Amino acid sequence: MLAALLLIIGGVVVFVWLSSLRGEEKSIESSAKDTVVQGQQAEELPAANAAEPPASTLYEFQANDSRNILKGPHTQIADCAQCSDGKQVGGLFEGSSIQFNDVEVAEAGKYIVTAYYVSGDPRSFYIKVNDKDSEKIDFPEVVKDDWDSVGSFDFEIELNGGSNVLLFSDGDWYSPNLDRIVIKKAPDSVNAGQNPAFQWGDSANIGELATTLKVGNITVSQHSSGFTVDSGTYQLLYNTTTGLSSYAWDSKVIAKGVYSSFKLNEDLVYSNEYDSHTLLTDQVEQIQDGHGKGIKLIVRNEKQGQPSLDQIYYVYEKTNYFIKAEEVTGNSELSTNEMAPVVLETAGGVDLGQYSDNRVLIVPFDNDAWARYDSKSMNTHLNTNSNISSEVTAIFDNASRNGLIVGSITHDTWKTGIHWSGADNRLDQLKVFGGFTSKKVTYDSLPHGAIKGKTLKSPQIFVGFYTDYRDGMEAYGRANAVVAPPLSFGPNIPQGVPVGWNSWGAYAEHLSYDNLMAASNFFHDHIQNASFNNNGAVFMNMDSFWDNLSDEQLDDAVVKIRKNGQIPGTYHTPFVYWGKNMIAVVEGTEGKYTYGDIILKDGEGKLVPYGNGIALDPTHPGTKMKMDYDIARFKARGYQFIKLDFLTHASMEGDFYDKNITTGIQAYNEGMSYLLNQLGDTMFVSASIAPIFPSQYAHSRRISCDIDGSISSTEYQLNSQTYGWWQNGTIYHYTDPDYMTLTKGETFEGAQTRVNASVISGTVYLNSDDVQSAEAQKLMKKLLTNPRVNELAIKGKAFRNVEGNTGTTASDTFVLEDQGAYYLAVFNYSKESAEKIIDLGRAGVPANVSILDLWTNKPVQSENGKLTLTLSGRQSVLYKLASN
C-alpha cells in the first residue's frame, strides 16, 4: 500500500511518499513550476513506526528555475534530452554563475548535495553557501568528450534551517552544465564525533623522571610512562601507555595525539592500539647527514598476532624540523598500499596558538589540467577527501605567518597525501600517508600499488614549525634536495636561466621551417644583442610539431640557428602514445614491439585510461628502446635543450612489465632515470607537465599548466607562484612560468604584466610570439630589451608572496631580497583600474628605502612606510628598493 501527501507551502511543493511495507518516508522538494503531480489525492498519513528508521527527505531544485539568478556573458538555458525536465544551464565560463534562491530545509545541519550535470571533461564549480567562503568542488567527466550524458556527483554543505542561498560559479574558468541539485540530510555517520581511542586526554602525563641520556645537544629523558626528546629547539613527548605523542617548539605544544597507522589485508592497523610501545634505548644512534647532526630513535610497537611496528625519529640539532618514518616487520611476507607515519584525530590536535586567519595549503600533485594551489580556511570539515594535499602542506596563520610544515621527503615509492579536517581555528584530524591516489588529483583510476616484503617502509615525513611558514616551505625544499639533489649541469650545458624563444605560443601545430627561421633571424637582428640573453646564450626551441619539418630541414635549421649565435632545442613526450593504432610498430624496436605491447595496462591486461594521450609503461623494454631511438636522434642533431612534456603519464598506477616495480612512483623513477642516462648530461632538461616530485630529473619544471598570455592565465600562473615559489633554488634550479606570448596580453599593460610575471618566477625566460606580426615585433622590441628588467630575470630567483590567504587565486604582491637589495612586484589582475596600498613593513622591506621603477628608471615615492598605487586594468609594476 502506498500513500501520498501533497502540500503547497509558500510556492514550493513538498511531495511525500510513504511505503507501509518498508516503513520508509521519501520526499522530493522542488519548485511548484517544475513539479507536476497527477492522479494523486492527499490522504491522512498513518502513524510512523517508532522502531523504523526516520524518513529521508529529498529537496530538489532545477538549475533553470525562474527564481534562480543566472549571470555571465555566455550563460544560457539549453535543451538537454537526458536532463530531468529536458533543460540544462550551460555556457558557464568567463565569470558565469547560477544562484539558487529560496533553498529551504527543515532544520540546520550538514547536508549532502547531489548535483546532476553534463561534462565531457573534468571541471569545477566554486560553491558558496549563504555568506560563507566559496569552496572549489571538482567534478569528474561524465563520459569523456560526451556533452549529452547526465552524471551525478555528491558533496557536503552546511545549511541553516529555513531559507538558504547557494551560488555555483565558474571561478573565471570552465564549469559543467547543470541540470539540477538534490539535497538530503547527511546520515548520522557523517556527523559522528571522533573516536575516543585517539583522544589526547591526559597523555601529557608520563610520570616521574627515571633516566636522562645526553647525545650532543639533544637530551632524551625516560619517565615511568614515556619519554621526551629535546633538541634545544623542539620537544617530542611520547606516552608509552597510550601510544600517543606530542610535538612542541620552544615548549609550546603544536601537535598532540599523534600516532601511526598502516593498512594490512584491507584493514587499518593503529600504533596506539598495540599492547606495548618501547623506546629501544640500546639502539639510539648518532647520525650526521645532509640535514645536520643528530640522533635516530626507534619506538617498537608490539602485539600478539600483529607484525611489529617501528616508529622512527630522526632528531637534529640546530634545525626546526625532525623526520619521522615507520617500518613494519613480520615473519612472513607482508603487503600494503598505505602507510601513515603521522596521524592524529583529537580535538585541537594541531593548535598554532594564533587564530587570526588560519589556513591549510593544498598542493596539487602536478601542473596538468590547470590545477591550482588552494590556501583553504582551517575551519573546513566538509568534503575533506576533496581537500587532500599532495606531498606537503603548510598549516599556518596568515597574520603572524607562524606555521607547521609536514610533508614527504622521500619519493622513491609512494605518492604521499595529507588529509585533514578542522574547526575553531585548529585541526581535529591530520593524516600524512603514503598511498594517495585520486582520479582528479593524480589521475589514477587504479588504487595505489602495494609494496611487499618482510619489512615495509613508509615515506619519510618532514615535520617542522616556523615563525614564518615561508621559511618553512623553503626548508622543506632544501630537505628534499638533501635526499635527491636537483639535476646537475653537464660540462656542455649552458648554465644559468635559459633565455630565448619557444615555438608553441607563436605557431603551435603550424610550426614550419620558414617561421622557425624567421624567429631565429629576428632575434639575431633585433633582440638578443639588446640585453635579452644570458651571458650571450640564447635558446631557439622547437616545441611540439617539430616533426612538421623534414629531416633535411631540421638539420639545416640547427646549422642556421647556431650561425645566428643561438642554441637549438627540441621537445619530447617519452611516455605517451598519441595515436590509436595498437598494432603499429614502435619506432626503434625493429619490429619487435607494437604500441599495444608497451601501453600501460591494469591487472586484467586492459588499457589504463588517461585524459590526454595513452600512457606507456615506463618499465617496458619497448618503451626504453623507443627512448634510445628518439634521444639518439636528438643528440645527433646537437640539441642542447629538451622540453619533456606529459611526464605525469609515467607516474600512473598500473600492472608493470617489470614485476619488481609495483607503484607508479617506482615506475616514474625507473623511466626517468633511464631517460637521463640516455641524455648523458648533454642538454638542459626542462620538465613541462610533470609531478612536483620526484624532482631530480630536470633542471627546471613548469610551475603551472599552459599560459596563453591573457591576464586571467597570468593570474592562474601566479597562483602557482604564490604557493609554489619554494621549489625554485631548492628541488629545481629554476621554476618555469611558461613562455611569454606578448600579443595575447590584450593590451600593452597586459603584455608587460606577462613579462613581469615571468621575471619574478624563477625563471625560464622564453618569448613565444609570431615574429612576422608587426604588433609582435613592436612589443618584443619594447618589452624584451630593458636591461634592468632582464638583469633581474637572469638572477633566476623566485619572488615570495606577501599574503598567503588568497584561496585558489594569486597574491597581488611579491617580494625578493637579494644581497641586501629588495624587489617588489604588484599586479592588478582586473581589467579595470584598481588602487593598491602596499605596507612595506608587511612585505619585509626595511624603512627608509629609495624606490626605483625598473621599467621607467624613475624614482617612486612612499609615505609613512606605505606605497599607494593606482594601476590601470591588467597593469603591474616592478620596483627595486634600496636602503638610503
Long-range contacts (C-beta under 8 A, 24 or more apart in sequence): 3-43, 3-45, 3-46, 4-37, 4-40, 4-41, 4-42, 4-43, 5-42, 5-43, 5-45, 6-37, 6-40, 6-42, 7-42, 8-32, 10-104, 12-102, 12-104, 13-37, 16-45, 16-55, 18-45, 18-46, 20-46, 23-48, 23-49, 23-52, 23-53, 24-52, 24-53, 24-55, 24-56, 25-54, 25-55, 25-56, 25-57, 26-55, 26-56, 26-57, 26-58, 27-55, 27-57, 27-58, 28-58, 28-59, 28-60, 28-182, 29-57, 29-58, 29-59, 29-60, 29-61, 29-104, 30-59, 30-60, 30-61, 30-62, 30-180, 31-61, 31-62, 31-65, 31-66, 31-67, 33-65, 33-66, 34-62, 34-65, 34-85, 35-60, 56-184, 56-185, 57-106, 57-184, 57-185, 58-182, 58-183, 58-184, 59-103, 59-104, 59-105, 59-182, 59-183, 59-184, 60-180, 60-181, 60-182, 60-183, 61-100, 61-103, 61-180, 61-181, 61-182, 61-183, 62-87, 62-179, 62-180, 63-87, 63-88, 63-89, 63-98, 63-178, 63-179, 63-180, 63-181, 64-88, 64-89, 65-100, 67-101, 67-102, 68-98, 68-99, 68-100, 68-101, 69-97, 69-98, 69-99, 69-101, 70-96, 70-97, 70-98, 70-99, 71-95, 71-96, 71-97, 71-99, 72-96, 72-97, 72-170, 78-177, 80-118, 80-148, 80-150, 80-177, 80-179, 81-148, 82-118, 82-148, 82-149, 82-150, 83-116, 83-118, 83-150, 83-179, 83-180, 84-116, 84-179, 84-180, 85-180, 87-179, 88-118, 88-177, 88-178, 88-179, 89-177, 89-178, 90-118, 90-177, 90-178, 92-168, 92-170, 92-174, 92-175, 92-176, 92-177, 92-178, 93-170, 93-173, 93-174, 93-175, 94-170, 94-172, 95-170, 95-172, 96-169, 96-170, 96-175, 97-167, 97-168, 97-169, 97-170, 98-167, 98-168, 98-169, 98-178, 99-165, 99-166, 99-167, 99-168, 100-165, 100-166, 100-167, 100-168, 100-181, 101-165, 102-163, 103-159, 103-163, 103-164, 103-165, 103-166, 103-183, 104-162, 104-163, 104-164, 105-159, 105-160, 105-161, 105-162, 105-164, 105-183, 105-185, 106-161, 107-161, 107-185, 108-158, 108-159, 108-160, 108-161, 109-158, 109-159, 109-185, 109-186, 109-191, 110-156, 110-157, 110-158, 110-185, 110-186, 110-190, 110-191, 110-382, 111-156, 111-157, 111-158, 111-159, 111-183, 111-184, 111-185, 111-186, 112-154, 112-155, 112-156, 112-183, 112-184, 112-185, 112-186, 112-190, 113-154, 113-155, 113-156, 113-157, 113-181, 113-182, 113-183, 114-152, 114-153, 114-154, 114-181, 114-182, 114-183, 114-184, 115-139, 115-152, 115-153, 115-154, 115-155, 115-178, 115-180, 115-181, 116-150, 116-151, 116-152, 116-178, 116-179, 116-180, 116-181, 116-182, 117-142, 117-150, 117-151, 117-152, 117-153, 117-176, 117-177, 117-178, 117-179, 118-142, 118-147, 118-148, 118-149, 118-150, 118-151, 118-176, 118-177, 118-178, 118-179, 119-147, 119-151, 119-176, 119-177, 120-144, 120-145, 120-146, 120-147, 121-145, 121-611, 122-369, 122-440, 122-611, 123-173, 123-174, 123-175, 123-176, 124-171, 124-173, 124-175, 125-168, 125-169, 125-170, 125-171, 125-175, 125-176, 126-168, 126-169, 126-170, 126-171, 126-808, 127-155, 127-157, 127-166, 127-167, 127-168, 127-169, 128-166, 128-167, 128-169, 129-157, 129-158, 129-159, 129-164, 129-165, 129-166, 129-167, 130-160, 130-164, 130-165, 132-158, 133-377, 133-807, 134-167, 134-169, 134-171, 134-807, 135-380, 135-382, 135-383, 136-171, 136-372, 136-374, 136-808, 137-383, 137-386, 138-386, 138-440, 139-176, 140-439, 140-440, 141-611, 144-611, 147-177, 150-179, 155-382, 155-383, 155-386, 156-186, 156-190, 156-382, 156-383, 157-183, 157-382, 158-382, 159-183, 171-808, 172-712, 173-370, 194-345, 194-346, 194-347, 194-428, 194-429, 195-345, 197-270, 197-272, 197-273, 198-244, 198-257, 198-259, 198-270, 198-272, 198-344, 198-345, 198-346, 199-257, 199-346, 199-347, 200-244, 200-246, 200-256, 200-257, 200-346, 200-347, 200-349, 201-242, 203-239, 203-241, 203-242, 203-244, 203-246, 203-256, 203-257, 204-237, 204-239, 204-246, 204-253, 204-256, 205-239, 206-237, 206-238, 206-239, 206-240, 206-241, 213-281, 213-284, 215-284, 215-286, 215-295, 216-286, 216-293, 216-294, 216-295, 216-317, 217-317, 217-318, 218-294, 218-295, 218-315, 218-317, 220-279, 220-281, 220-284, 220-295, 220-297, 222-279, 222-281, 227-279, 229-297, 229-313, 229-315, 231-294, 231-315, 231-316, 231-317, 231-319, 231-322, 232-317, 232-318, 233-318, 233-319, 233-320, 234-320, 234-321, 234-322, 234-465, 236-313, 236-315, 236-322, 238-277, 238-279, 238-299, 240-276, 240-277, 240-278, 240-279, 240-299, 241-277, 242-272, 243-271, 243-272, 243-273, 243-274, 243-277, 243-301, 244-272, 247-463, 247-465, 249-320, 249-465, 252-353, 253-351, 254-350, 254-351, 254-352, 254-353, 254-404, 254-465, 255-344, 255-349, 255-350, 255-404, 255-430, 255-463, 256-344, 256-346, 256-348, 256-349, 256-351, 257-344, 257-345, 257-346, 257-349, 258-342, 258-343, 258-344, 258-349, 259-343, 259-344, 260-309, 260-311, 260-326, 260-340, 260-341, 260-342, 260-343, 260-458, 261-338, 261-339, 261-340, 261-343, 261-431, 261-433, 262-309, 262-326, 262-328, 262-336, 262-338, 262-339, 262-340, 262-456, 262-458, 263-336, 263-337, 263-338, 263-339, 263-435, 264-306, 264-307, 264-328, 264-334, 264-336, 268-338, 269-306, 269-309, 270-343, 271-301, 271-309, 271-311, 271-326, 273-303, 274-301, 274-302, 274-303, 274-306, 274-309, 275-302, 275-303, 275-304, 276-300, 276-301, 276-302, 276-303, 277-301, 278-302, 287-314, 289-482, 290-482, 290-483, 291-316, 291-319, 291-323, 291-479, 291-482, 292-316, 292-317, 292-318, 292-319, 293-317, 293-318, 307-331, 307-334, 311-341, 314-460, 319-464, 319-475, 320-464, 320-465, 320-466, 320-472, 320-475, 321-405, 321-462, 321-463, 321-464, 321-472, 321-475, 321-476, 321-479, 322-463, 322-464, 323-409, 323-460, 323-461, 323-462, 323-463, 323-479, 324-460, 324-461, 324-463, 325-457, 325-458, 325-459, 325-460, 325-461, 326-457, 326-458, 327-455, 327-456, 327-457, 327-458, 328-455, 328-456, 329-454, 329-455, 329-456, 330-454, 331-454, 332-454, 333-452, 333-453, 333-454, 334-452, 334-453, 334-454, 334-455, 334-456, 335-450, 335-451, 335-452, 335-456, 336-435, 336-450, 336-451, 336-456, 337-435, 337-447, 337-448, 337-449, 337-450, 337-451, 338-433, 338-434, 338-435, 338-448, 339-414, 339-433, 339-434, 339-435, 339-456, 339-457, 339-458, 339-459, 340-431, 340-432, 340-433, 340-434, 340-435, 340-458, 341-432, 341-458, 341-459, 341-460, 341-461, 342-406, 342-430, 342-431, 342-432, 342-461, 342-463, 343-430, 343-431, 343-432, 343-433, 344-427, 344-429, 344-430, 344-431, 345-428, 345-429, 346-428, 347-426, 347-428, 348-424, 348-426, 348-427, 348-428, 349-426, 349-427, 349-428, 349-429, 349-430, 350-395, 350-404, 350-422, 350-426, 350-427, 350-430, 351-426, 352-395, 352-396, 352-397, 352-402, 352-403, 352-404, 352-425, 352-426, 353-402, 354-397, 354-399, 354-400, 354-402, 355-397, 355-425, 356-397, 356-398, 356-399, 356-400, 357-397, 357-398, 357-399, 357-805, 358-395, 358-396, 358-397, 358-398, 358-422, 358-425, 358-426, 359-394, 359-395, 359-396, 359-397, 359-398, 359-804, 359-805, 360-387, 360-389, 360-393, 360-394, 360-395, 360-420, 360-422, 360-427, 361-389, 361-392, 361-393, 361-394, 361-395, 361-396, 361-723, 361-804, 362-387, 362-388, 362-389, 362-393, 363-389, 363-390, 363-391, 363-392, 363-393, 363-692, 363-723, 363-724, 364-390, 364-441, 364-692, 365-390, 365-391, 365-415, 365-438, 365-441, 365-442, 365-648, 365-691, 365-692, 366-442, 366-648, 366-651, 366-689, 366-690, 366-691, 366-692, 367-689, 367-690, 367-692, 367-701, 367-702, 367-703, 367-704, 367-705, 367-720, 368-443, 368-612, 368-646, 368-648, 368-689, 368-705, 369-611, 369-705, 370-704, 370-705, 370-706, 370-716, 371-441, 371-705, 372-716, 372-719, 372-720, 372-808, 373-719, 373-720, 373-722, 373-723, 373-724, 373-808, 374-807, 374-808, 375-723, 375-804, 375-805, 375-806, 375-807, 375-808, 376-807, 378-422, 378-425, 378-426, 378-427, 379-422, 379-423, 379-424, 379-425, 380-421, 380-422, 381-421, 381-422, 381-423, 381-428, 384-419, 384-420, 384-421, 384-429, 385-419, 386-440, 387-419, 387-420, 388-417, 388-418, 388-419, 388-436, 388-438, 388-441, 389-417, 389-418, 389-420, 390-415, 390-416, 390-417, 390-418, 390-436, 390-441, 390-442, 390-692, 391-415, 391-416, 391-418, 391-692, 391-693, 392-418, 392-462, 392-473, 392-476, 393-418, 393-420, 394-469, 394-472, 394-473, 394-804, 395-420, 395-427, 395-430, 396-469, 396-804, 398-803, 398-804, 398-805, 400-467, 401-467, 401-468, 401-469, 401-470, 401-804, 402-465, 402-466, 402-467, 402-468, 402-469, 403-465, 403-466, 403-468, 403-469, 403-472, 404-463, 404-464, 404-465, 404-469, 404-472, 405-462, 405-463, 405-464, 405-465, 405-466, 405-469, 405-472, 405-473, 405-475, 405-476, 406-430, 406-432, 406-461, 406-462, 406-463, 406-464, 407-432, 407-461, 407-462, 407-476, 408-432, 408-434, 408-459, 408-460, 408-461, 408-462, 408-693, 409-459, 409-460, 409-461, 409-462, 409-476, 409-479, 409-480, 409-482, 409-483, 410-459, 410-460, 410-483, 411-459, 411-480, 411-484, 411-665, 411-669, 411-693, 411-694, 411-695, 412-665, 412-666, 412-669, 412-694, 413-451, 413-457, 413-459, 413-663, 413-665, 413-666, 414-448, 414-458, 414-459, 414-663, 414-665, 415-442, 415-448, 415-651, 415-663, 415-664, 415-665, 416-459, 416-461, 432-461, 434-458, 434-459, 437-653, 437-664, 442-651, 442-664, 443-610, 443-611, 443-648, 443-652, 444-652, 444-653, 444-664, 445-608, 445-609, 446-602, 446-608, 446-652, 446-653, 446-654, 447-653, 448-653, 448-663, 448-664, 449-653, 449-654, 449-662, 449-663, 449-664, 449-666, 450-662, 450-663, 451-662, 451-663, 452-662, 469-804, 470-726, 470-800, 470-801, 470-804, 473-726, 474-726, 474-730, 476-726, 477-726, 477-727, 477-729, 477-730, 477-731, 478-730, 480-693, 480-695, 480-730, 480-731, 481-730, 481-731, 484-694, 484-695, 484-696, 484-731, 485-696, 486-695, 486-696, 486-699, 486-730, 486-731, 486-732, 486-733, 487-676, 487-685, 487-696, 487-697, 487-698, 487-699, 487-733, 488-681, 489-681, 489-684, 489-699, 489-733, 490-680, 490-681, 490-682, 491-681, 492-640, 492-681, 492-682, 493-640, 493-681, 493-682, 493-683, 493-684, 493-699, 494-534, 494-535, 494-537, 494-567, 494-640, 494-684, 496-534, 496-535, 496-537, 496-794, 496-796, 497-534, 497-734, 497-762, 497-763, 497-764, 497-765, 497-793, 497-794, 497-795, 497-796, 498-534, 498-537, 498-539, 498-641, 498-684, 498-686, 498-700, 498-734, 498-764, 498-765, 498-766, 499-532, 499-533, 499-534, 499-537, 499-538, 499-539, 499-765, 499-766, 499-790, 499-793, 499-794, 500-528, 500-538, 500-539, 500-540, 500-541, 500-566, 500-567, 500-569, 500-765, 500-766, 500-767, 501-538, 501-539, 501-540, 501-541, 501-766, 501-767, 501-768, 502-541, 502-543, 502-643, 502-739, 502-766, 502-767, 502-768, 503-541, 503-542, 503-543, 503-545, 503-546, 503-768, 504-543, 504-544, 504-739, 504-768, 505-708, 505-709, 505-739, 505-740, 505-741, 505-744, 505-768, 505-769, 506-741, 506-768, 506-769, 506-770, 506-771, 506-776, 507-545, 507-770, 508-543, 508-544, 508-545, 509-544, 509-545, 509-548, 510-545, 510-548, 511-542, 511-543, 511-544, 511-545, 511-546, 511-548, 511-549, 512-548, 512-549, 513-549, 513-553, 513-556, 513-557, 515-770, 515-771, 515-772, 516-540, 516-542, 516-549, 516-557, 517-557, 517-560, 518-771, 518-772, 519-771, 520-557, 520-560, 520-561, 520-564, 520-566, 521-564, 522-771, 522-777, 522-780, 523-564, 523-566, 523-771, 524-564, 524-565, 524-566, 526-777, 526-780, 526-781, 527-767, 527-780, 527-781, 527-784, 527-785, 528-565, 528-566, 530-781, 530-784, 530-785, 531-785, 531-786, 531-787, 531-790, 531-791, 532-767, 532-784, 532-785, 532-790, 534-765, 534-794, 536-565, 537-567, 538-565, 538-566, 538-567, 539-566, 539-567, 539-568, 539-569, 539-640, 539-641, 539-684, 539-766, 540-564, 540-566, 540-567, 540-568, 540-569, 541-568, 541-569, 541-570, 541-571, 541-641, 541-643, 541-766, 542-568, 542-569, 542-570, 542-571, 543-571, 543-643, 544-571, 544-573, 544-645, 546-570, 546-571, 554-637, 555-637, 558-637, 558-638, 558-639, 562-638, 567-640, 567-641, 568-637, 568-638, 568-639, 568-640, 568-641, 569-639, 569-640, 569-641, 569-642, 569-643, 569-683, 569-684, 570-634, 570-637, 570-639, 570-641, 570-642, 570-643, 571-642, 571-643, 571-645, 572-630, 572-631, 572-634, 572-642, 572-643, 572-644, 572-645, 573-613, 573-644, 573-645, 573-646, 574-616, 574-623, 574-626, 574-627, 574-630, 574-644, 574-647, 574-650, 574-671, 574-675, 575-615, 575-616, 575-618, 575-623, 575-646, 575-647, 575-649, 575-650, 575-671, 576-613, 576-614, 576-615, 576-616, 576-646, 576-649, 577-613, 577-614, 577-616, 578-613, 578-614, 579-614, 586-622, 586-623, 586-625, 586-626, 587-626, 587-629, 587-630, 588-625, 588-626, 588-627, 588-628, 588-629, 588-630, 589-622, 589-625, 589-626, 589-629, 592-622, 592-625, 593-620, 593-621, 593-622, 593-625, 597-622, 598-622, 598-623, 598-626, 600-649, 600-652, 600-654, 600-656, 601-654, 601-655, 602-654, 602-655, 603-655, 605-655, 608-652, 608-653, 608-654, 610-649, 610-652, 612-646, 613-646, 613-649, 615-649, 615-650, 615-652, 615-654, 616-649, 616-650, 617-654, 617-656, 617-657, 617-667, 618-650, 618-656, 618-667, 618-668, 618-670, 618-671, 618-672, 618-674, 619-656, 619-657, 619-658, 619-661, 619-667, 619-670, 619-671, 620-656, 620-657, 620-658, 621-657, 623-671, 624-674, 627-674, 627-675, 627-678, 628-678, 631-675, 631-678, 631-679, 632-678, 634-683, 635-679, 635-680, 635-682, 639-683, 640-682, 640-683, 640-684, 641-683, 641-684, 641-686, 642-679, 642-683, 642-684, 642-685, 642-686, 643-686, 643-688, 644-675, 644-685, 644-686, 644-687, 644-688, 644-690, 644-698, 645-688, 645-689, 646-688, 646-689, 647-672, 647-687, 647-688, 647-689, 647-690, 647-691, 648-689, 648-690, 648-691, 651-691, 665-694, 668-694, 669-694, 672-697, 673-697, 686-736, 686-764, 688-736, 692-724, 692-727, 692-731, 693-731, 695-727, 695-731, 695-732, 696-731, 698-732, 699-732, 699-733, 699-734, 700-732, 700-733, 700-734, 700-735, 700-736, 700-762, 700-764, 701-727, 701-732, 701-735, 701-736, 702-735, 702-736, 702-737, 702-738, 703-727, 703-735, 703-736, 703-737, 703-761, 703-762, 704-737, 704-738, 706-738, 707-737, 707-738, 707-739, 707-754, 708-741, 708-744, 709-740, 709-741, 709-742, 709-743, 709-744, 709-745, 709-750, 709-751, 709-754, 710-744, 710-745, 710-746, 710-750, 711-745, 711-746, 711-750, 711-753, 711-829, 711-831, 711-873, 711-874, 712-829, 714-750, 714-753, 714-754, 714-757, 714-827, 714-829, 715-809, 715-810, 715-827, 715-829, 716-810, 717-757, 717-761, 717-810, 718-757, 718-761, 718-810, 718-811, 718-814, 718-827, 719-806, 719-808, 719-809, 719-810, 721-757, 721-760, 721-761, 721-798, 721-799, 721-801, 721-810, 721-814, 722-801, 722-804, 722-806, 722-810, 722-811, 722-814, 723-801, 723-804, 725-761, 725-762, 725-798, 725-799, 725-800, 725-801, 726-798, 727-798, 728-761, 728-762, 728-796, 728-797, 728-798, 729-796, 729-797, 729-798, 733-796, 734-762, 734-763, 734-764, 734-796, 735-761, 735-762, 735-763, 735-764, 735-798, 736-761, 736-762, 736-763, 736-764, 737-761, 737-762, 737-763, 737-764, 739-766, 739-767, 739-768, 740-765, 740-766, 740-767, 740-768, 740-769, 741-767, 741-768, 741-769, 742-767, 742-769, 742-776, 742-779, 742-780, 742-783, 743-769, 743-770, 743-773, 743-775, 743-776, 743-779, 745-779, 745-874, 746-874, 747-873, 747-874, 748-779, 748-782, 749-872, 749-873, 749-874, 749-875, 749-876, 750-874, 751-779, 751-783, 752-783, 752-855, 752-875, 752-876, 753-827, 753-874, 753-875, 753-876, 755-783, 755-784, 755-789, 756-789, 756-825, 756-827, 756-876, 756-877, 756-878, 757-827, 757-876, 758-793, 759-789, 759-792, 759-793, 759-825, 759-878, 760-798, 760-799, 760-814, 760-816, 760-823, 760-825, 760-878, 761-798, 761-799, 762-796, 762-797, 762-798, 763-793, 763-796, 763-798, 765-790, 765-793, 765-794, 786-854, 786-855, 788-854, 788-855, 788-857, 788-880, 789-854, 789-855, 789-878, 792-823, 792-854, 792-878, 792-880, 799-823, 799-825, 802-838, 802-842, 802-843, 802-844, 812-836, 813-838, 813-843, 815-843, 815-844, 815-845, 817-844, 820-882, 820-883, 821-880, 821-881, 821-882, 822-846, 822-849, 822-880, 822-881, 822-882, 823-878, 823-879, 823-880, 823-881, 824-851, 824-867, 824-877, 824-878, 824-879, 824-881, 825-876, 825-877, 825-878, 825-879, 826-867, 826-869, 826-871, 826-876, 826-877, 826-879, 827-871, 827-876, 828-871, 828-872, 828-873, 828-874, 828-875, 828-876, 829-874, 830-873, 830-874, 831-873, 831-874, 832-873, 833-870, 833-871, 833-872, 833-873, 834-870, 834-871, 835-868, 835-869, 835-870, 835-871, 836-867, 836-868, 836-869, 836-870, 836-871, 837-866, 837-867, 837-868, 837-869, 838-866, 838-867, 838-868, 838-869, 839-865, 839-866, 840-865, 840-866, 840-867, 840-881, 841-865, 845-881, 846-883, 848-883, 848-884, 849-881, 849-882, 849-883, 849-884, 850-881, 850-882, 850-883, 850-884, 851-879, 851-880, 851-881, 852-879, 852-880, 852-881, 852-882, 853-877, 853-878, 853-879, 854-878, 854-879, 854-880
